[in-house]
């Protein structure tokens, strides 16, 4: 199963997970970064700035529940502020 892990960039330069949303749409043409962020914004507290939020696409093994992330998984704060 495809899912999106949403993270918040904290003031110390790190990040914290704030939620996971499973992808349910069957038509891949309807899936875009913008629509994923809009979907996620509905779950965020209003005091979180959108520029401090990002997501990664992960795959969750339906049988084991293991989360498979892209490798390497690294975020550079400068890239997020652009």
C-alpha positions in Angstrom: 0.0 0.0 0.0 1.2 3.5 -0.8 1.0 6.1 1.9 2.4 9.5 2.7 4.3 10.4 5.9 3.9 14.0 6.9 6.6 15.7 8.9 7.1 19.1 10.6 10.4 20.9 10.6 11.1 21.9 14.2 13.0 25.0 15.4 16.1 22.9 16.2 16.6 21.9 12.6 15.2 18.4 13.1 11.8 17.0 12.0 9.0 15.1 13.7 6.3 12.9 12.1 2.8 14.4 12.4 0.8 11.8 10.5 0.5 9.1 7.9 -2.2 9.1 5.2 -2.8 6.1 3.0 -3.3 6.6 -0.8 -6.8 5.5 -1.8 -7.1 7.0 -5.3 -7.0 4.4 -8.1 -6.2 6.9 -10.9 -2.5 8.0 -10.7 -3.2 11.0 -12.9 -5.2 12.5 -10.0 -2.2 12.3 -7.7 0.0 15.4 -7.5 2.2 16.9 -4.8 -0.2 19.8 -4.5 -3.2 17.7 -3.9 -1.3 15.5 -1.3 -0.3 18.7 0.6 -3.9 20.0 0.5 -5.1 16.8 1.8 -2.6 16.8 4.6 -3.3 20.4 5.5 -6.7 19.4 6.7 -5.1 17.4 9.4 -2.5 19.9 10.6 -3.1 22.3 13.5 -3.7 25.8 12.1 -0.7 27.2 13.9 1.8 25.1 11.8 3.2 27.1 8.9 2.8 25.3 5.6 6.5 25.9 4.8 7.4 23.8 7.8 5.6 20.8 6.6 6.7 18.1 4.1 5.8 14.6 3.2 7.5 11.5 1.8 5.9 8.7 -0.2 6.3 5.3 1.4 5.2 1.8 0.8 3.7 -0.2 3.6 3.8 -4.0 3.2 0.2 -5.2 3.5 1.3 -8.5 5.0 3.9 -7.4 7.6 3.1 -3.7 8.1 6.8 -2.8 7.4 7.3 0.7 6.1 9.6 1.0 3.2 11.1 4.4 2.7 13.1 5.8 -0.2 16.9 5.6 0.4 18.5 7.8 1.4 15.9 9.6 3.4 17.4 13.0 4.3 16.0 16.5 4.4 18.1 19.7 4.2 16.4 22.7 5.8 17.7 25.0 3.0 15.9 22.9 0.4 12.6 23.1 2.3 12.7 26.9 2.5 13.0 27.5 -1.2 
